């Protein structure tokens, strides 16, 4: 059997090289997203500090409940822990066990998404009421966006392992999904802390 000239000139790259390249791309995505989360948190706290004409949060205006964002964050951390527990098993080629761990993580993240949506539906204010209300809605909506991406990647990872499609360099894709899950947990905690700090001032 003859070897194609291009194949001979460009032999397959090692799985480690491919995986590191993928991880770099994922890292750049997280850095870009982190800049948005940091800017949102800074803007929120800045508006609260400036409080132009006392309109950031007018007197007697409603505030968001503080337990919602922290419960959501706790659920997300639990989902990440479930997913992370399966990574070692996946590297030992025990696919079904990893798929079970990833599926559990997806289910917990789904609970977090439902809680996030319920939180937004039960806010005691409308998004247009004041700057405080607008900022809280945007932070909650950003968390919904993160959770949707997390669920998409988690379901994909579980399905690929279940179908035996994750071998060689593909094992890196599972690690990258885990890194993203860890980041969204941090982002959710930042949002919860931001709302907590603002509530402590405006009450």
Secondary structure, 3 states (H helix, E strand, C coil): CCCCHHHHHCCCCCHHHHHHHHHHHHHHHHHHHHHHHHHHHHHHHHHHHHCHHHCCCCCCCCCCCHHHHHHHHHHHHHHHHHHHHCHHHHHCCCHHHHHHHHHHHHHHHHHHHHHHHHHHHCCCCCCCCCHHHHHHHHHHHHHHHHHHHHHHHHHHHHHHHHCCCCCHHHHHHHHHHHHHHHHHHHHHHHHHHHHHHHHHHHC
